[in-house]
């Protein structure tokens, strides 16, 4: 035995990942970090492991193995929950009732005394299970075994015995059965570590990838007040933060995106033990950790990922549990394990789900946080009691307030899971991802709205928001091997306005984003009219209250508007980094702007907003100039403070050359001067843009055809009018001629030109026509990218074949 070790005790300072068999996965990882990363600023509470030798001696000395074997032998994957519970009860009782040897007891008590000398007489500890087959790259064992918090000396031995017994919880037995792990091959160690006072602070989980899409470029953190148990249970909606790995490493210490959780409850330590209490209004309305802590967590997570990747000899995304001590204000890492779900998906296989039938308008769907990207239908099974749990049948949609680790068996047979509470790192979300089934968590009212026997469709395919629709809706599933696709010469880009789908869309084989609409970010995330952010005092009392509630946690409504818009743009930019992202300045019509919070006070009433006060005409106008400055401030923050220099700006609906020049001057006054590094695109969507393209080309770096408005204005058709919809056709000969003139004019001036309207997504023949004209890029909706890519490949190959035939014929002529 080396210093710091005995037969039954190993201190973290003497444990590494080579000691898995001796101390289990959790303790081995804690020791690895304590030894190798503390010098890099990664804080791990000190502690010791009670080795698997102590556990094995307990089994051997009390002759328990034959009794355990006989209890477990009849169990199979198909065993019922009742059979599992009965066997587990016998096994746990056998271990808990068996006495530990005097030598083991003595070493545990001596080790606690040493720890108490380090931290003081008031020391309490966390007592945590650590199995030899958990926290491995191919096994998560999430929540399979027990942990006990705030344990004092007099309760230590009892907590240790309960930990040993938890090797045979029903969920742990089920997990081993499902994964083909021999029960006798698994032993259990117990970790005893200083208790971090998160009950007076905060706790959470940090992943070094996006857990739903598997995008590897992000550090994703969830956080809540108090102890982390409620977060794991899914009983609380946490705060969420994203940090971009590459930009962070380059020195841009910024949060890319954040979302305020409701955090209605927290778990704390009281004189009578652990209790769940309601959070205050102030706690609910503010983030539970400051921005500086989010950045510390990101830095810590990247150090941990780098260290474990070096150990593995390959990139190793990590799942990290942390706690913020409310007394000393420090963040401690209390667990780190390989992420085993998103990182193990084959990244060359793209599986897409789409609804084939239109969802019913009534009743309105339940919505919550989407987990997974699938769609599933089934009959509802509302679970409120253990008796309900025993009634769950295969293929049902499991509906509950929350789930717990004991539900592994029934979740395995469910078609989908829907919960009232929880966030994307709760137990229901973790297990649903592992099982490959969709889940919608945090709906707030699923158990009050849905009834057992209802037929529903659970749809998680559109981004971070999942929906539960009434009835069985038809859906399609398509699988594409991306290795079979060759990129065509024509750049294929995406139209992405919704930051919620950016991570998923970024994994498609595109060349970037050809159109990111600010309108979507403003209307769905900001929700506030920019002039109302500047002059909230002009609003009604009721609207001022709404503004105050919307902008809580920010220094001012202006700060809220700029930061929220910037984070929406940055999320798209970060997802695609370093590929280009062309973000279009706001192009709301006045009636659409008026629909924003506070907008009606600042917008005119126009008889035809489609042709009115929109696009470039607004930016320098006295009625909107100050609002435009907020848009510019958001772009400036994205590029200069957050480091996303892949973002370029596009000016929409610019009627005249002088209007374009005025817009560029206004942008420059707001810190967005056109340069070699910062290109400004022009939407080519008005016939005058085509007719005067040589003049516009002197002031703009590139063009993007907006086929919707160009078609509308070429044919004189209001595209919002159903009465004349039959006259709206991007393939009309006049429109095609406009497209030809635009492409030829741009190239004549040495300017690249693409198209970002809906036409190429809807009509492959229009895409073919544009490719024949030599268009530089086509921007498509994500759902049409793969099919268009295949069609473009075929078209370009056909052109190459024709060229070869023509060259061959010319060569044979006398």
LOVO-580635 format. One record per residue (C-alpha): residue in three letters; x, y, z. Coordinates in steps of 0.02 Angstrom, whole numbers, plus 50000, padded with zeros to 5 digits. Example, Ala and Ser with C-alpha at 12.3 -4.5 7.8 and 13.67 -1.06 7.14 Angstrom:
<recs>
ALA506154977550390 SER506844994750357 
</recs>
This chain:
<recs>
UNK500005000050000 UNK500625017549957 UNK500425033050063 UNK498615038650061 UNK497995020850035 UNK497535006150145 UNK496634989950115 UNK494954998550122 UNK495265017250103 UNK496015027149957 UNK496135046049962 UNK495705056049805 UNK497485062249800 UNK498045044349764 UNK496675038849643 UNK496675039449453 UNK495715031949308 UNK496835016649320 UNK495955012249484 UNK494235008649411 UNK494174990949480 UNK494644997149653 UNK493575012849672 UNK492285012849531 UNK492015025349392 UNK491425040349493 UNK492815039749622 UNK494145036049491 UNK493625051549396 UNK493595062449552 UNK495335056549597 UNK495965059349420 UNK495375077449425 UNK495965080349604 UNK497715074549558 UNK497935081949385 UNK496765096749364 UNK496745105649532 UNK498365114149482 UNK497425120949330 UNK496065128749437 UNK494805114449430 UNK494135113249608 UNK493655095949674 UNK493125093649856 UNK494345082549948 UNK493805065350005 UNK494155046850005 UNK493475030949929 UNK492955015550024 UNK493635002449905 UNK492764988049820 UNK493814976749932 UNK492714982150077 UNK491164978049975 UNK491814961149919 UNK492344956650095 UNK490584960950155 UNK489864948750026 UNK491134935050064 UNK491204936350253 UNK489314935450266 UNK489144921950130 UNK487914932550032 UNK488374927949853 UNK487334911749842 UNK485824920949913 UNK486064935349792 UNK486264923449645 UNK484684913849686 UNK483674929949698 UNK484324936949534 UNK484404921049429 UNK482564920949375 UNK482614938949312 UNK482644942749126 UNK482434958349019 UNK480594953949006 UNK480344952949195 UNK478944963649264 UNK479244978249379 UNK478464968649522 UNK479674954049496 UNK481114966349488 UNK480564975349647 UNK480404959049744 UNK482134952949698 UNK482904970049732 UNK482104970849904 UNK482874954149954 UNK484604958549889 UNK484634975749970 UNK484054968950137 UNK485404955650133 UNK486784968450108 UNK486104981950223 UNK485874969850368 UNK487594961950349 UNK488884968950472 UNK490484977350413 UNK492084971050491 UNK492864980550636 UNK494384984250528 UNK493314992350390 UNK492335002350518 UNK493915008350601 UNK494725014150438 UNK493155023550386 UNK493065032750552 UNK494925036850550 UNK494795043750373 UNK493315054650423 UNK494355061550568 UNK495745066450446 UNK494495075150332 UNK493735084050481 UNK495435090850531 UNK495585098450357 UNK493865106550351 UNK493395109150533 UNK492205102150662 UNK490665107650565 UNK491095096150420 UNK489695086550336 UNK490005075050190 UNK489195068350034 UNK489165049450029 UNK489055043449849 UNK489005026649764 UNK490325022549633 UNK490105006249537 UNK491464998049436 UNK490434997949276 UNK489765015849281 UNK490325032149202 UNK491175023149058 UNK491155028748875 UNK489825015848835 UNK488805015548997 UNK488065030049092 UNK487135021849238 UNK486265038549262 UNK485455038449434 UNK485605019649457 UNK486355020049632 UNK486065030349789 UNK486935045549860 UNK486675053850029 UNK487015072050069 UNK487475082150223 UNK487985066850320 UNK488735069350493 UNK489905057350581 UNK488535048250676 UNK487605044150514 UNK489125040050408 UNK489175021150428 UNK487305019350396 UNK487455029850237 UNK488905018950178 UNK487905003050205 UNK486435010450110 UNK487605014649967 UNK488254996849961 UNK486464990449958 UNK486005002049815 UNK487004991249695 UNK485394981149691 UNK484074994549665 UNK482754989149538 UNK483395001949414 UNK485204996049431 UNK484694977749408 UNK483654982449255 UNK485074992349180 UNK486284977849196 UNK485004965849121 UNK484704977348973 UNK486554979748941 UNK487074961748963 UNK488144965249117 UNK488414950649237 UNK487834955649412 UNK489314947049491 UNK490544956849383 UNK490034973449461 UNK490644979149631 UNK490314995249723 UNK491445008049804 UNK490835022549910 UNK491485040349895 UNK491525051350049 UNK491875069550007 UNK491675086650085 UNK489895092650062 UNK489825107949950 UNK488535119950021 UNK487535121249861 UNK485975122049970 UNK486435140250000 UNK487105142449824 UNK486745133749659 UNK487105117849564 UNK486945110749391 UNK487625100549247 UNK488805105849107 UNK489025096448944 UNK490405099448818 UNK489205097248673 UNK487395101248635 UNK486455086548708 UNK485045085948580 UNK485895088948413 UNK487595082348464 UNK488405098248397 UNK490185097248469 UNK490585115748465 UNK489655121148622 UNK489805120748810 UNK488025118948875 UNK487635122649058 UNK486035120749159 UNK485915128449332 UNK484675129849475 UNK484635136249653 UNK485035124049793 UNK485525105749784 UNK485505097449614 UNK484295083549653 UNK482775093249590 UNK483665096749427 UNK484055078349402 UNK482275073449448 UNK481585085749322 UNK480605094549457 UNK481285111649412 UNK481545121349251 UNK483355127349258 UNK484285142049184 UNK485225137449026 UNK486825144548950 UNK487845141248793 UNK489665145948767 UNK490525143548599 UNK492105133148619 UNK493135140348476 UNK492715158648511 UNK492985156248698 UNK494695148648666 UNK495095163248551 UNK494835175248695 UNK493015180348670 UNK492375177148845 UNK490525178948810 UNK488935169148837 UNK488265164948665 UNK486485161548719 UNK485525160648883 UNK483775156148938 UNK482985160649105 UNK482175145649190 UNK480695147049308 UNK481615138549453 UNK480025137849557 UNK480785126749692 UNK482465122949770 UNK483135109349884 UNK483995115550042 UNK484695108950205 UNK483705112550363 UNK483905107650544 UNK482805092550512 UNK483645087250351 UNK483455090450164 UNK481875099950117 UNK481095107049958 UNK480515125049972 UNK479815137949851 UNK481005150549777 UNK480665169049797 UNK480035180149657 UNK481755188249649 UNK482595171349628 UNK481385166349491 UNK481645182549397 UNK483545181949398 UNK484865169649343 UNK485485158749484 UNK487325161249443 UNK488205176749377 UNK488935177849202 UNK490685176249275 UNK490255159149346 UNK489565153149178 UNK491235157649100 UNK492195149049241 UNK491165133449209 UNK491525134349023 UNK493385135949054 UNK493335121849180 UNK492335110649064 UNK493565113348921 UNK495025108849033 UNK494135092949088 UNK493675088348909 UNK495465091248850 UNK496165080548991 UNK494985065948964 UNK495195067048775 UNK497065065348800 UNK496775050048909 UNK495605042448780 UNK496695046748630 UNK495175054348546 UNK493945068348572 UNK492915064248727 UNK491385075148763 UNK491005075948948 UNK489505076549064 UNK490015086649218 UNK489075089549381 UNK489535105049481 UNK489015114349637 UNK489245132449690 UNK489565134149875 UNK488495148249943 UNK489705151250086 UNK491385153149998 UNK490635157249827 UNK491745144549737 UNK491235131949604 UNK491695113749635 UNK491645099149516 UNK490785084549600 UNK490725072449454 UNK491355070649276 UNK490995056449158 UNK491025053448971 UNK489445058948881 UNK488745042748810 UNK487235047048701 UNK487435061648582 UNK489295058648559 UNK489025040348511 UNK487795043948372 UNK488515040948198 UNK488795058548132 UNK488805053047951 UNK486995046947962 UNK485635060047954 UNK483905054448010 UNK482515066947978 UNK480715066548037 UNK479325076747959 UNK477455077547990 UNK476495072547834 UNK474795078147896 UNK474365095447958 UNK474165096748148 UNK472405100948205 UNK472075119048253 UNK471075113648405 UNK471415108948538 UNK473045118848541 UNK474575107748565 UNK475485105948728 UNK477245112948712 UNK478825111048812 UNK480675107748793 UNK481025095448654 UNK482165080748688 UNK482775071048538 UNK482285074948359 UNK480985061548328 UNK479105059948310 UNK478055046348390 UNK476215042448413 UNK475345032148546 UNK473995031348676 UNK474265041248835 UNK474615032949001 UNK474535045749142 UNK475615039849288 UNK475255047149458 UNK475565032249572 UNK476575016149576 UNK474985006949531 UNK474835017149371 UNK476645013049331 UNK476254994549335 UNK474884997149205 UNK476005004749072 UNK475954994848909 UNK477224994548770 UNK477025008448643 UNK476105020448757 UNK476545038648784 UNK477085040348966 UNK476375056249045 UNK476895061449221 UNK477335076149329 UNK479145070049330 UNK480025053349309 UNK481295045049422 UNK482705032449397 UNK481515018649457 UNK480515020749296 UNK481855013949180 UNK480904998149139 UNK479295006649086 UNK480185020648995 UNK481085007648892 UNK479435001548822 UNK478645018748799 UNK478415027048630 UNK478745044248705 UNK478795053648870 UNK477895069748919 UNK478125078349087 UNK477445093549177 UNK479135098449247 UNK480965097349203 UNK482285103849086 UNK483405096248954 UNK484575088249082 UNK483265080549196 UNK483105061749218 UNK481705060149090 UNK482745069248961 UNK484335059248995 UNK483465042348984 UNK482405047248833 UNK483985051848737 UNK484815035648789 UNK483295025448735 UNK483095035248573 UNK481305040748605 UNK480595058448597 UNK480135067748755 UNK479305084448788 UNK479745090548963 UNK479175105549063 UNK477455107148984 UNK476745113049152 UNK475035105249119 UNK475205088349034 UNK474455078249177 UNK473025090749192 UNK472655090949005 UNK472945073248943 UNK471965057848994 UNK472415039548991 UNK471845032248826 UNK472005048348725 UNK472895046148559 UNK474265059148536 UNK475755063048426 UNK477355069048510 UNK478395079548390 UNK480165085148432 UNK480835087848256 UNK480755106748238 UNK482005112948366 UNK482065116248552 UNK480175117148570 UNK479235100748565 UNK477355098748539 UNK476045085948589 UNK474625085548463 UNK472925077348482 UNK472685061948372 UNK473825050848271 UNK474705061248138 UNK475605053447991 UNK477465056747985 UNK478925051747875 UNK480675046247925 UNK482105047447801 UNK483905041747827 UNK485355048847728 UNK487175043447731 UNK488115059747713 UNK489675050447658 UNK488765046247495 UNK488495064547453 UNK489745074847354 UNK489685093647370 UNK489215102147206 UNK490115117147131 UNK488625128247167 UNK488655132947351 UNK487105126847441 UNK486675137247593 UNK485225137447715 UNK483845149347764 UNK483895149047955 UNK482945162148053 UNK482575151748207 UNK484045150148327 UNK483185134948405 UNK483525124348250 UNK485265131248213 UNK486265117248296 UNK485315103748205 UNK485355112948039 UNK487225116148054 UNK487575097448047 UNK486865096747870 UNK488145097347728 UNK487875115747685 UNK489055130047645 UNK488325141447778 UNK486795152247801 UNK486215162347651 UNK484805170847746 UNK484575173447933 UNK483045184347958 UNK483105196248105 UNK481205196848104 UNK481065179348174 UNK482295182748315 UNK481455199248358 UNK479665192648354 UNK479995176148444 UNK481425179948563 UNK481515198748589 UNK479645202148567 UNK479895220648604 UNK479805234948478 UNK481525243548477 UNK480775260948495 UNK479775254748644 UNK481405248748721 UNK482085266448704 UNK480505275548758 UNK479525263948873 UNK478765278948958 UNK477695282048803 UNK476785265648828 UNK475215262248928 UNK475385257049109 UNK474945239049064 UNK476235238648925 UNK477555246149039 UNK477235231949162 UNK477425219349021 UNK479065227448969 UNK479705226949148 UNK479275208549163 UNK480025204148993 UNK481655213349027 UNK481915207449207 UNK483715203449245 UNK484365216649123 UNK484965234149166 UNK483725242249046 UNK482515237948904 UNK483845243848781 UNK485115232148858 UNK483835218048846 UNK483455221748663 UNK485265222648607 UNK485875207648706 UNK484405196348664 UNK484515200548479 UNK486395198248482 UNK486255181248565 UNK484975175648436 UNK486125180648293 UNK487625173148383 UNK486765156448408 UNK486545154548220 UNK488305161248187 UNK489055149948318 UNK488175134448255 UNK488895136848080 UNK490575144548128 UNK491715147348032 UNK490545145747882 UNK489765162147826 UNK488125168047897 UNK487225181847802 UNK486045190347922 UNK484735202047850 UNK484285218247936 UNK482485219247995 UNK481185219047857 UNK479565219847955 UNK478095228747876 UNK477335242347984 UNK475855231448032 UNK477055217648087 UNK478095229748189 UNK476495236348269 UNK476125218648331 UNK477695218748439 UNK477555223948621 UNK477375242948620 UNK477425243648431 UNK475725251348400 UNK476295267748480 UNK477705269948355 UNK477025262948191 UNK475965271348058 UNK474375263647990 UNK474645260047807 UNK473395254047678 UNK474705243247592 UNK476145239347713 UNK476925227347585 UNK477445242447481 UNK477615254847624 UNK478765259047767 UNK479905243947765 UNK481705238847734 UNK483035251747697 UNK481785266147697 UNK481655264647887 UNK483465264447940 UNK483885283047926 UNK482105289247947 UNK481805299948103 UNK480395288248158 UNK481535273048165 UNK483345279048161 UNK483615276048348 UNK482845258648333 UNK484015254548189 UNK485475259548300 UNK484985245348418 UNK485055232948272 UNK486795239348230 UNK487325238048412 UNK486795219748414 UNK487825216048257 UNK489305225448327 UNK489215215148487 UNK489085198848387 UNK490615202748281 UNK491755212348398 UNK491335206348574 UNK490785188548535 UNK492015185648393 UNK490825179448259 UNK491655188048112 UNK490825175347998 UNK489255186148009 UNK488955197747861 UNK487495209747847 UNK486195210947709 UNK485115226147670 UNK483325221947618 UNK482055231047509 UNK483185245247452 UNK482235254947321 UNK483545267447260 UNK485435268947248 UNK485435284247361 UNK484415274747490 UNK485745261247492 UNK487115274047514 UNK486165282247655 UNK485955265347741 UNK487825261847727 UNK488215278847801 UNK487015275647945 UNK487815258747978 UNK489545266547978 UNK488975279748103 UNK488445265348215 UNK490125256348205 UNK489745244948057 UNK490825252347919 UNK490985241647763 UNK492745234347746 UNK493695219847673 UNK493275209947831 UNK491485215947843 UNK490485213747683 UNK488765221047655 UNK487555211947541 UNK486055219247452 UNK484425210047429 UNK484075210447244 UNK482185209847254 UNK481535225647171 UNK481575227546981 UNK482575243547006 UNK483935233147091 UNK484075223046930 UNK483945237846810 UNK485265247946904 UNK486335233446963 UNK487915241646893 UNK487605256647007 UNK487155246347159 UNK488715235647132 UNK489825250647167 UNK489175251647346 UNK488835233447393 UNK489965218247400 UNK488735204847345 UNK486915201747301 UNK485595189547355 UNK484025187847252 UNK482415188447352 UNK481325178947231 UNK479725181547330 UNK479715200447319 UNK480525200747147 UNK479135189747080 UNK477815200347167 UNK478465216647097 UNK478825209846924 UNK477075202646904 UNK476175215747009 UNK475455202347123 UNK475165204647309 UNK475905188447376 UNK474865190047534 UNK473225189847439 UNK472395172947419 UNK471275180047281 UNK472715182047158 UNK473855168347222 UNK473665159147057 UNK474615173346971 UNK476125171947085 UNK477395160846995 UNK479295162247011 UNK479425152446847 UNK478505165346742 UNK479555170046588 UNK479645188146644 UNK480295183246815 UNK481545171246737 UNK482185185446629 UNK482385196246784 UNK483385182446865 UNK484505181146711 UNK484815199846708 UNK485235200146893 UNK486495185946882 UNK487315192546725 UNK487395210146798 UNK488175204646961 UNK489505194446872 UNK489825208646751 UNK490335218846903 UNK491345205046985 UNK490065202747123 UNK489475185747186 UNK487605182947183 UNK486485170047264 UNK484645167447292 UNK483755165647458 UNK481915165547411 UNK480725150947429 UNK480695146547244 UNK482215135047231 UNK481625125447386 UNK479925122447306 UNK480405120047123 UNK481915109547074 UNK481725115346893 UNK481975133346950 UNK483545128147043 UNK484145119746884 UNK483835135546784 UNK484835146046908 UNK486285133846902 UNK486315134746713 UNK486455153646729 UNK487975151246842 UNK487235157447005 UNK488525156747144 UNK487435150247284 UNK485685144347322 UNK484985146147497 UNK483665133347543 UNK482575128247687 UNK483435114547790 UNK482115101547746 UNK482465103347559 UNK484365103947565 UNK484765085547542 UNK483535082647400 UNK484145098447312 UNK485955093347338 UNK485645076847249 UNK484735085747107 UNK486115098747088 UNK487425085147083 UNK486485076346944 UNK486265092546847 UNK488085097546860 UNK488615080046807 UNK487455081346657 UNK488265097846609 UNK489995090146625 UNK489475075646514 UNK488805087746382 UNK490415097746388 UNK491445081946366 UNK490355076446220 UNK490505093546138 UNK492395093646162 UNK492525076146090 UNK491475080745937 UNK492495096445907 UNK494105086345917 UNK493545074045782 UNK493015087345654 UNK494215089245506 
</recs>
